[in-house]
Amino acid sequence: MLEVNRKLVVSGDADCGKTCLLLVHYNHSFPEGIVPSTFGNYLAEVEVDDVHVYMATIDMERHNPYDRLHLLAYLDSHAVVICFAIDDPKSLASVEETWIGEANHFAPGMPVILLGCKKDTRPAGNESIDERHDPARQFVTYEEGLAVANKVNANHYMECSAKTGEGVQEVFHYAARAALSVTPKKRRKSLIKRCIVL
């Protein structure tokens, strides 16, 4: 079986669910108690289309947008997953205000996946909002997430729940396929376009 190395950047607002997503993929269980603000870096192993992908996965901390630490995180990346929380519409607004601009600046031309996390928090379509849900609480619909994905020219829109495990494996399989689609020529072009002033 062919083995390849790839790099995946996972970004998004604090508390949007990205760190739990990575912890569940790594530990195969939902974290109990205090969850760290970031998971750091780890090597995800994914098999897709008869290829064993060793995917260096970077959990992006929120510093000042466009700072040097973010440049290093995006350097030599092959795909970007931008996360937002389905139970926090402001985190979806941040996709347009911050995260897509940063990804396009530091990793132009790389595949971008927009990911709605915490899918388990959204009431089902046929379920009334009961005592589990605050009536004033707002949720991002699938259609709203998809509309933003189309608006920012993301390659794909997905939703998952780290708590239930729904969609977690699919996220990493799709990210691996997206990363495999990046050719050395395409990466060279993106690096040439990048301008760095130190």
DRENSE-249224 format. One line per 3 residues: their letters; for each residue y, x, z of N, C-alpha, C. Coordinates in steps of 0.02 Angstrom, whole numbers, plus 32768, in hexadecimal, padded with zeros to 4 digits. Each point is the difference from the previous one (the first is absolute). Layout:
DRENSE-249224
A = Y,X,Z,Y,X,Z,Y,X,Z | ... $
This chain:
DRENSE-249224
MLE = 7FC4,802A,8000,803C,7FD6,8000,803E,802C,8000 | 8030,7FEE,7FD6,803F,8024,7FFC,8027,7FF8,8040 | 801E,8037,8019,8029,7FFE,803C,8047,8016,7FEE $
VNR = 8032,7FD9,8016,8046,8011,7FF2,802B,7FF8,803E | 8036,8024,8002,8031,7FFB,8037,803D,7FD9,7FE7 | 8018,7FD3,802A,803C,7FDA,7FF0,802A,7FF9,8040 $
KLV = 803F,7FED,7FF7,802D,7FF7,8039,8021,7FBB,7FFC | 7FFD,7FDC,8038,801B,7FBD,8005,8035,7FFD,8037 | 803B,7FE5,7FEF,8035,7FF6,8031,8001,7FB6,8013 $
VSG = 8000,7FF2,8041,8003,7FBB,8019,8041,7FF9,8027 | 802D,7FD4,7FE7,8042,7FF9,801F,800D,7FB8,8014 | 8037,7FF6,8024,8013,7FBD,8016,8022,8002,8043 $
DAD = 8020,7FC9,8012,8024,7FFB,8040,7FD1,8009,803C | 801D,8012,8038,7FDA,8004,803F,7FE4,7FBB,8010 | 7FC4,7FFF,801C,7FDE,7FC2,8015,7FEE,7FD2,7FC6 $
CGK = 7FFB,801B,7FC3,7FED,7FD5,7FC8,7FB5,7FFC,7FF7 | 7FDA,802A,8024,7FB7,7FFE,7FFC,7FE0,803A,7FDB | 8028,802E,7FE7,7FE3,8037,7FD9,7FD6,802F,802A $
TCL = 8016,800F,803E,7FD9,802E,8029,7FBE,7FE0,8015 | 8000,7FC0,8011,7FC1,7FDD,8010,7FD2,7FFF,7FC4 | 801B,7FF7,7FC4,7FD8,8002,7FC3,7FDB,8043,7FFA $
LLV = 8025,8037,800C,7FE1,8042,7FFA,7FCE,800C,8038 | 8010,7FEA,803D,7FD1,8008,8038,7FBF,7FDA,7FF4 | 8006,7FC4,7FE6,7FC4,7FD7,7FF2,7FD6,8021,7FCA $
HYN = 8020,8019,7FCC,7FDA,8021,7FCB,7FDD,803F,8019 | 8021,8024,802D,7FE5,803E,801B,7FCB,7FF5,8035 | 800E,7FD3,8030,7FD4,7FF5,803A,7FD0,7FC5,7FF8 $
HSF = 800B,7FD7,7FCD,7FD7,7FC4,7FF4,8005,7FCD,8039 | 8037,8002,8025,800B,7FCE,8034,804B,7FF9,800D | 8014,7FC3,8015,8046,7FF4,800C,8015,801F,8042 $
PEG = 8038,8024,8002,8014,8022,803E,8014,7FCF,8037 | 7FE9,800C,803C,8013,7FD8,803A,8034,8025,8028 | 802B,7FDC,8022,8033,8020,802A,803A,8019,7FD6 $
IVP = 801E,8037,8017,803B,801B,7FE0,7FED,8023,7FBF | 8022,7FEC,7FCA,7FF4,801F,7FBE,8037,8033,7FF4 | 7FED,803D,7FEB,8034,8032,7FF3,802F,7FE9,7FC8 $
STF = 803D,801C,7FFF,802F,7FEB,7FCD,7FEB,8018,7FBB | 7FDD,8038,7FFD,7FE3,8016,7FC1,7FBB,801D,800D | 7FD7,8001,7FCC,7FBD,801B,8006,7FFF,804A,7FEC $
GNY = 8034,8017,7FE0,8001,8045,7FE8,7FDE,8005,7FBD | 7FDD,8035,7FF5,7FDF,800C,7FC0,7FB4,8002,800B | 7FDC,7FE4,7FD1,7FB7,8006,8004,7FE2,7FFD,7FBA $
LAE = 7FC2,8014,7FFB,7FDE,8002,7FC0,7FD4,7FC2,7FFA | 8013,7FD3,7FD4,7FD8,7FC5,7FF2,7FCE,8011,7FC8 | 7FC3,7FEA,8009,7FCD,800B,7FCB,7FEE,7FBD,7FE2 $
VEV = 8007,7FFC,7FBE,7FF3,7FC1,7FDD,7FD8,800F,7FC1 | 7FCE,7FD7,7FF3,7FD9,8007,7FC2,8012,7FC7,7FD1 | 8019,8012,7FC5,8011,7FCD,7FCE,7FEA,801A,7FBB $
DDV = 7FDF,7FD4,7FDB,7FED,8010,7FBB,7FDD,8043,7FFA | 7FCF,800B,802B,7FD8,803E,8001,8029,803F,800C | 8038,7FF8,8023,802A,8039,8013,8009,7FFE,804C $
HVY = 7FF4,8039,8020,800C,8006,8048,8046,801B,8009 | 802D,7FD7,801C,8046,8012,8006,800F,8014,8048 | 8016,803E,8009,8019,8017,8040,804C,7FF5,7FFF $
MAT = 8017,7FCF,8025,8045,7FEA,7FFA,8028,8012,8040 | 8029,8034,7FFA,802D,8012,8038,8031,7FC6,8008 | 8001,7FE2,803B,8027,7FC4,800B,8038,800E,8033 $
IDM = 803D,7FF4,7FEB,803B,800F,8029,801E,7FBF,801A | 8004,7FF9,8042,8020,7FC6,8020,804A,8012,8008 | 802A,7FE2,7FD8,8047,8012,7FFD,8026,7FE6,803D $
ERH = 801F,802D,8024,802C,7FEC,8037,8043,7FED,7FE4 | 8023,7FD4,8023,8043,7FED,7FE9,8034,802E,801F | 8018,802E,7FD7,803A,8028,8013,803A,7FE7,7FD5 $
NPY = 8031,802A,7FF7,8035,7FED,7FD2,7FE3,7FFF,7FBA | 800D,7FCB,7FD9,7FE7,7FFF,7FBB,8015,803E,7FDA | 7FD3,8017,7FD5,800D,8038,7FD4,8008,8043,8024 $
DRL = 7FE6,8006,803E,8006,8040,8022,7FCA,8030,7FE9 | 8004,803F,8016,7FD3,8034,7FE7,7FB8,7FF4,8015 | 7FF5,7FE2,803B,7FBC,7FF2,8016,7FDF,7FCF,7FD0 $
HLL = 8026,7FD0,7FE8,7FE5,7FD0,7FD1,7FF1,8022,7FBD | 802B,802E,7FEC,7FF3,8026,7FC3,7FBC,8022,8004 | 7FF2,8021,8039,7FC1,8023,8008,7FC5,7FD0,8000 $
AYL = 8009,7FC6,801D,7FCA,7FCF,8002,7FEE,7FE8,7FB9 | 8032,7FF5,7FD7,7FF4,7FE7,7FBC,7FEB,8037,7FCF | 800D,803F,8012,7FF3,8037,7FD2,7FB6,8001,7FEB $
DSH = 7FF3,8002,7FC0,7FBC,8003,7FE4,7FD7,7FC1,800F | 8021,7FC9,800D,7FDB,7FC1,800C,7FE7,7FE3,7FBE | 7FCD,7FD6,8005,7FE2,7FE0,7FC5,8009,7FB4,8001 $
AVV = 8010,7FE3,8039,800B,7FB8,8006,8025,7FF1,8040 | 8022,7FC7,8001,8028,7FEB,803A,7FED,7FB8,8012 | 7FF2,7FF4,8040,7FF6,7FBC,8019,803C,7FF0,802C $
ICF = 8027,7FCD,7FED,8039,7FEB,8028,7FEB,7FC1,8025 | 8003,8003,8043,7FE9,7FC8,802A,803A,7FD7,801B | 7FF2,7FC0,800B,802D,7FD5,8026,7FD5,7FD0,8028 $
AID = 801E,7FE1,8034,7FDB,7FD2,802A,800C,7FB8,7FE8 | 7FCA,7FDD,7FF6,8004,7FBA,7FE9,8025,7FD5,8032 | 7FFE,8012,8041,8023,7FD9,8032,8047,8019,800E $
DPK = 8019,802B,7FD4,8044,801C,8008,8023,8006,7FBC | 8022,7FCB,7FEA,8022,8001,7FBF,8032,803A,7FF9 | 801C,8018,8037,802F,8038,7FFC,7FDE,803F,7FE6 $
SLA = 7FC0,8008,8011,7FDC,803B,7FE9,7FF4,7FFD,7FB4 | 7FFC,7FC3,7FE5,7FFB,7FF9,7FB7,8043,8011,7FDF | 8037,7FEC,8020,8042,8011,7FE6,8009,804C,7FFF $
SVE = 7FE4,8023,8031,8005,8049,8002,7FDD,8022,7FC5 | 7FCE,7FDE,7FE4,7FDF,801C,7FC5,8033,800C,7FC9 | 802A,7FCD,7FF3,8033,8006,7FCD,803A,802D,8015 $
ETW = 8013,7FFC,8041,803B,8024,8018,7FF3,804A,800A | 7FC3,8012,8012,7FF2,8046,8013,7FC4,801F,7FDC | 7FC6,7FE0,8009,7FC1,8023,7FF0,7FF4,800A,7FB6 $
IGE = 800F,7FD0,7FD6,7FF3,8009,7FB8,802F,8034,7FE3 | 803F,8001,8019,8030,8032,7FE8,7FEA,8046,8013 | 7FE6,8007,803D,7FE8,8041,8016,7FC4,8017,7FD7 $
ANH = 7FD1,7FD2,7FF4,7FC4,8011,7FD8,8014,8014,7FB9 | 802E,7FDB,7FE2,8016,8010,7FBC,8026,8041,7FFD | 8023,8011,8037,8026,803E,8002,7FD3,803D,8008 $
FAP = 7FD1,7FFC,802F,7FD7,803A,8010,7FBF,8003,7FD8 | 7FE8,7FC8,7FE7,7FC1,7FFE,7FDA,8007,7FD5,7FC2 | 8030,800F,7FD5,800B,7FD6,7FC4,7FC2,7FFE,7FD4 $
GMP = 7FF1,7FC4,7FEA,7FC7,7FF7,7FD2,7FBD,7FF9,8022 | 7FFD,8009,8042,7FC0,7FF9,8023,7FF0,7FB6,800A | 7FBF,7FEE,7FFF,7FEE,7FBA,800C,8016,7FE9,8046 $
VIL = 801C,7FC4,8003,8016,7FE3,803F,7FDB,7FBF,800D | 7FE3,7FFA,803B,7FDE,7FC2,8015,802A,7FE1,8038 | 8013,7FC1,7FF8,8023,7FDD,8035,7FCC,7FDB,8029 $
LGC = 7FFF,800C,8042,7FCC,7FE5,802B,801C,7FD6,8038 | 7FEC,7FC0,8002,8011,7FD4,8038,7FCD,8008,8037 | 8015,8019,803A,7FD3,800A,8039,8005,7FC5,8030 $
KKD = 7FD1,7FFD,802F,7FFD,7FCB,8033,7FF6,7FBB,7FE0 | 7FD4,7FFD,7FCF,7FF3,7FC0,7FDE,7FE6,7FCB,8031 | 7FDE,8016,8035,7FE4,7FD1,8031,8035,7FD9,8025 $
TRP = 803F,8018,8000,8035,7FDD,8024,801A,7FC2,7FDB | 7FF5,7FFD,7FBF,801A,7FC8,7FD8,7FD3,7FC3,8007 | 801C,7FC6,8012,7FD7,7FC4,8004,7FE2,7FF1,7FBB $
AGN = 7FC1,7FEA,8000,7FE0,7FEF,7FC0,8023,7FC4,7FE2 | 7FFA,7FF9,7FBE,8023,7FCA,7FDD,7FEF,7FBB,8019 | 7FC2,7FF6,8016,7FEC,7FBD,8017,8003,7FFB,804C $
ESI = 801F,8031,8021,8002,8002,8049,8046,7FF0,8018 | 8006,7FD0,802D,8042,7FF0,801B,8015,8036,8031 | 8041,8009,8008,8019,8032,802F,7FF5,7FE4,8046 $
DER = 7FD2,801C,8025,7FEE,7FE7,8042,801F,802C,8037 | 7FE5,7FFB,803D,801D,8025,8037,7FF9,804C,7FF9 | 7FD3,8016,7FD3,7FF9,8048,7FF5,803C,801D,7FDC $
HDP = 8023,7FD5,7FDB,8036,8018,7FD6,8042,7FE3,8016 | 8031,802B,8007,8044,7FEB,8010,801C,7FDC,7FC3 | 8015,7FC1,8008,8019,7FDA,7FC6,803C,8022,7FDE $
ARQ = 8025,8028,8026,803B,8021,7FE3,7FED,8040,7FDB | 7FC3,8015,8009,7FEA,803F,7FE2,7FF7,7FF9,7FB5 | 8016,8031,7FDB,7FFB,7FFC,7FB7,7FCB,8030,7FE7 $
FVT = 7FE0,7FED,7FCA,7FCB,8028,7FE2,800F,800A,7FB6 | 7FEF,8039,7FE6,8007,800D,7FB9,7FC4,7FE0,7FDD | 800D,7FD8,7FCD,7FCA,7FE1,7FDA,7FE5,8033,7FCE $
YEE = 7FC4,7FF2,7FE7,7FE3,802B,7FCD,802E,8004,7FC4 | 801C,7FC7,7FED,802B,7FFD,7FC5,8040,802A,8009 | 801B,7FFF,803D,803C,8028,800E,7FF1,804B,7FFC $
GLA = 7FC6,8014,801B,7FED,8046,7FFC,7FF5,8016,7FB8 | 7FDE,7FD5,7FDA,7FF3,800F,7FB9,8041,8005,7FD9 | 8030,7FD4,8010,8041,8001,7FDC,8024,8042,800C $
VAN = 7FFE,8019,803E,8020,8040,800F,7FDB,8039,7FDD | 7FBE,7FFD,7FFF,7FD8,8032,7FDD,8014,8004,7FB6 | 8008,7FC6,7FE1,8015,7FFE,7FBA,8047,801A,7FF8 $
KVN = 802C,7FEE,802E,8046,8015,7FFD,8008,804C,8004 | 7FD8,8020,802B,8006,8048,8009,7FD1,8027,7FD2 | 7FDE,7FDC,7FD3,7FD2,801F,7FD0,7FC5,8023,8021 $
ANH = 7FE8,7FE4,8037,7FC3,801B,801F,7FC5,7FF6,7FD0 | 7FD0,802C,8003,7FC6,7FFB,7FD5,7FD1,7FC8,8016 | 8002,7FF0,8041,7FD1,7FCE,8019,801A,7FE4,8042 $
YME = 7FEE,7FC1,800E,8010,7FE1,8041,7FC0,7FEC,8022 | 7FFA,8011,8041,7FC5,7FF0,8026,8014,7FE9,8046 | 7FD2,7FDE,8022,800A,7FED,8046,7FC2,8012,8027 $
CSA = 8009,8010,8040,7FC6,8011,802A,800E,7FF0,8049 | 7FCC,8003,8028,8006,7FF9,8048,7FD7,8037,8021 | 8021,802F,8020,7FDC,8034,8024,7FD9,7FE2,803A $
KTG = 801A,7FCA,801E,7FE0,7FE1,803A,7FBC,7FE2,7FEE | 7FFD,7FDC,7FC8,7FC0,7FE1,7FEB,7FD9,802C,7FD1 | 8020,8032,7FE3,7FE0,802C,7FD0,8005,7FE7,7FB8 $
EGV = 801B,7FC4,7FF7,8004,7FE3,7FBD,802D,802B,7FD3 | 7FE4,8016,7FC8,8026,8023,7FCE,800C,804A,800C | 7FEB,801B,803A,800F,8046,8010,7FDE,802F,7FCF $
QEV = 7FBF,7FF7,7FF5,7FDC,802D,7FD2,801B,7FFA,7FBA | 8012,7FC2,7FEC,801A,7FF5,7FBD,8041,8027,7FF4 | 8029,8004,8034,803F,8026,7FFA,7FF2,8048,7FEE $
FHY = 7FD1,801F,8024,7FF2,8047,7FF4,7FDC,800B,7FBE | 7FD6,7FD1,7FEC,7FDF,8007,7FBF,8032,7FFA,7FC8 | 802E,7FD0,8005,8032,7FF9,7FCB,802E,803D,8000 $
AAR = 8014,8018,803A,802C,803B,8004,7FDE,803D,7FE1 | 7FBF,8008,800C,7FDB,8038,7FE3,7FFF,7FFB,7FB4 | 7FF3,7FC4,7FE6,8001,7FF6,7FB7,8045,800F,7FE3 $
AAL = 8033,7FE9,8023,8045,800D,7FE9,800E,804A,7FFF | 7FEB,8023,8035,800B,8048,8005,7FDA,8026,7FCA | 7FC5,7FE8,7FEF,7FD8,8020,7FCB,8020,7FF7,7FBB $
SVT = 802A,7FCD,7FF9,8020,7FF3,7FBF,8039,8031,7FF1 | 8015,8025,8033,8038,802F,7FF8,7FE5,8041,7FE3 | 8018,8012,7FC5,7FEA,803D,7FDF,802E,8039,8014 $
PKK = 7FE8,803E,7FFA,802B,803A,800F,8040,7FFF,7FD7 | 7FFC,7FE9,7FC1,803C,7FFD,7FD5,8033,7FD0,801D | 7FE9,7FC6,8018,802D,7FCE,801C,8021,801B,8040 $
RRK = 7FD9,8025,8028,801C,801C,803D,8032,8036,7FF1 | 7FF3,802A,7FCD,8030,8034,7FEE,8043,7FE1,7FEC | 7FFD,7FC9,7FD8,803D,7FDF,7FEB,8028,7FE7,803C $
SLI = 7FDD,7FE4,8032,8023,7FE5,803A,8020,8038,8029 | 7FDF,803A,8003,801C,8038,8025,803D,801D,7FDD | 7FFF,8001,7FBD,8039,8018,7FDA,803D,7FD4,800B $
KRC = 7FF5,7FBE,8005,8037,7FD1,8009,801F,8005,8046 | 7FDB,8019,8030,8018,8002,8045,8034,8036,8008 | 8037,7FF0,801E,8037,8030,800C,8006,800A,804B $
IVL = 7FFD,803E,8016,8004,800F,8047,803C,802D,800D | 802B,7FEB,802D,8039,8029,8014,7FF6,8014,8048 | 7FF9,8040,800D,7FF5,8018,8045,8040,801A,801F $
